[in-house]
Structure formats: structure tokens, C-alpha cells
Amino acid sequence: MKARLSVRQLVIGMMSIGIGAAASVVLIPAITHPAPLTVYQLTGPLNSGATTLPTAIKGIPALPSLLVEKNARTQWEIIGGTLLQTGFANASISALERAIANDPENIMLHVALGEAIVIANGGWVNARAKAEFDIALRADPNDLIARFYLAHWLMQSGKPKPALVKWVGLMRTVGTDEVWYDKLWEAMPGAAEQLGISKLALQALCSAGM
């Protein structure tokens, strides 16, 4: 009951954020920055039979249902997802933690929390974020988003080769999806440069097997 009261206190503010974002009247960070991967619905198809499309967490489009939603996990998912989607990653962490408390086996929520922590820390995959991605990968070694951020952790740990291997594998899997393409090409060149791999050679690696 206590959690539900807390949710209701946030509904009006969250609805205001969602309406402002949808109408492009309130200039919030999500308008000028790419959406986090966990709130993006990849449409596929994927170039891998072993990997399934990740399910996006609920965000701005689900805000109207927050007024009538009775499930605590879904309530906190909507709040956390909306905050993450609108650029308030740090504020989304507590909501996502509450969602996980109500559904600890939900891998999607663990990945979303890990991504929120990374974004809130300026792109740094710290131990807390990595722990969330590790939970996801133990349940599903092919989780796309967890693999993406694990590669970042490898890169930040001074291991550009395994990081690049993971990113190239993801590029071959997601094909021509625009959001993933942009995310991966933001990440890969730095690792390739450290390994002495040219952009042309990197493009060839990404295209092989697609």
C-alpha cells in the first residue's frame, strides 16, 4: 500500500513530463539525445536465430495507464521508463529498483537499471551497472543490450580486442537498424583505432556474415 501511495503522488508530474515530451513544448534532454536502448523497440529482423528481439520497457506511451494500473511492478516500470526516456536517468534508478523489488526475475528491468546507472555516470560502466548486466547475461547470454554494455566495460577496462569482437558481433546481428547502427558506430572506432584496424577494414568485418 505504501508503494502505491508513492506512485500516485508521482502520477501528475509524470503525466506532465509525458505530455510535454509528446508535444515538444517542454525542451527536455530526450529531445536532443538518442533514446536509451532499453526504451527503444528494435523492429528487426535480426540476423541471428539464437537472439530474440529485446522488449522495451514501458515509458511515455504507457503513462495514461499509470492512472488505473494496479500492478506495483508495472507502475514503477512506467515511472522509471518515462524518466529514463526523458533524460532523467539518475531519477529513474530508484523507480527501476522498486520495479525489480516487485519482480526480481525480470531480466528486462535489470538491463534497464544497468543502463540507467551507466547513463547517470556519464557512460561509465561501474561495478553496480555491470552487476545488473551480469544478471541478465546469466539468464540469457544473447541479451543484446547487456552484451553492448559489457563490451563498453571491457573497453573501459583496457581490453579493446574483446570489446570490438562483441560490438562487431552485435552489428552483424542487428543488421541495418538505425538506432543500433549509430550506437555501435559511436563505440567501435575507438577500439579499432587502438588495435590498428582501419575504418574500411572495420566495415568489412561488420559486413561479413550479414
N, C-alpha and C positions, 0 to 999 in steps of 0.2 A: 504494500500500500504506500509505503514511504517513497519508493522509486516512482510510482505512478503519479504521485502529487508533484514530485520534482519535474517529471516530464511535462505535466500540464502547465507548470509555471513557465516553461520554455516555449510552448506552442506558439504564442502570439509573436514572439521575437523571431522564431524560426520561419513562420509564415511570411513575416515582413522581409526577411532575407531572400526567401524563395521568390516572392513577387517582384522584388527589386531586381533580382538577377534575371528573371524571365523577361521583364520589361526593359532591361538595360537602362534603367533610370538611375539606380544607385551604382556607382562605379566601385565594384568590389574586385579583389585580386583575381577571381576566377575568370573575369572577362579578358584579362590581359595575359594570362598564363595558361598553358595546356592543362587539361583536366588530369588529375591523378589517375593512374591506370585502374585502380580499384573501383572508380565510379564510371569507367568507360566500358561500354558494351561492345566488345570486339564481335564483328559480324561474320568473320570467316569467309570462306572455308580455310581451315588450317592444312598445311602440307605435312601432317603427321597423324597417323591413325592412333598413336599412343597418347595423344594430348587432346583434352577436351577444352572447349571454349570456356574461359573463366566467366563466372556470373558476377555482374556488377552489383555492388551494394546499393541499397536504396538511398536516394538523395533528394534533390529538389523536386522531381516529378512526383514523388511519393508524399510530399508534405500535406496535401489535403487529407490523406488517410490518417495522418497523425492524430487528428481530432477525434476519430472514432476507434482507432486501433487499441485493442485490449492486451496484446501480447507485449510484455516488457522488453523482450529481446528485439522485436521489430521496432518498437518505439525508439529505443536507444540507437538502433542501426540507422533509422531515418535521420535522427538528430546528428549523429556522428558523420553520416554520409553527406548530409547537407553542409555541415561545417567544413568538411574536407573539400567538398566540391566548390565551395565559395571562397576558398583560400585561407580558412581559419584552421590550419592543420593542428596547431597546438591545442586549441579549444576542443577539437574533435577527439582527442586522445581519451579523455575521461569518459565521454559518451560511448566510445567503442569498447573501452574496458568494461563498462556496465553491460553492454550488449553481450560480451563474451562471458561475463559472470552468469548470465541467464542462459547461455548456450555455449559451454566451453569446448565442445567438439566441432564447432562451426569453423571450418578452415578459412572460408572467405573473410570472416571477421578478424581472424588472426593476421591474415595478409594485409587487410585494410589498416589495422592498428600498426603493423610494422611500417607500412608506407607513410602513415601519418607521422610517426616518430621520425622517420628519415627526412620528410619534408620540413618538419618543425626544427630539425637540427641542420638545416641548410644543405641537405643532400648527403649527410654523413650517416653511414650505416653503423650505428653504435651497437654495443652488446645487447641492449634491450630490444632494438629492432631486429637484429639477427636472430634472437631467440624466437621471435614470432614467426619469422620466415622458416626457421628450422622446424618448428611445429608443423607448419604447412607441408614442408618437403618430406617429413617423415610419413605423413598421411598420403601425400601424392607427390612423388619425385618429379613429376612432369608439370607441376604448377608453374604457369608461365611467369606470373608476376614475382613469385618468390625466387625463381631462377634469375630473373632480371636483376633483382636487388642483391642476391648472393654474389652475382658477378661484380657488382659495384663494391661489395665488401672485399672481394678478392683483389680488385684493383687498388682499393684504398689500403690494403694490407701488403702492397708491393708485389703482387702476383698478376702481372698483366697478361701472361700467356693463358692460364686457365680462365681468366675473366673474358678474354677475347673469344676463346673457344665456346664459352657459354653464350655470349652475345651473338656470335655467328650462327650457332645452333638455333637460337630464337629467331633470327632473321629468316633462316630457311623455313622455320615453322609457320611464322605469321604471314609470310608472303608479302603482299603489297599493301597491307593495312596501313593507312596514312599515319595514324597516331603512333603505332608501334614503330613504323619506319623512322619517323622523326626522333622518337626516344632512343632507338638503337644507334642511329647515326650521330646523335649527340654524344653517345657514350663510347662507341668503338674506336674512333680515330685516335684518341689519346693512348689507348692500349696498343694499337697498331704502330703508332709512332715509336713507342718505347721498344717495340720488337723489330723495328726496321722494315715494316711492311708498308708498301705504298698504298695510296688510295685505290689505284687501279687493281692491285693485287687483292685488296680487301673486298672490292666489289665482286671480283671473280670468286673469292671464297664464299661470299654470301649467296651468289647465284648458283653455285654448284649444288646439284640435287634438288633444285626447286622446280 
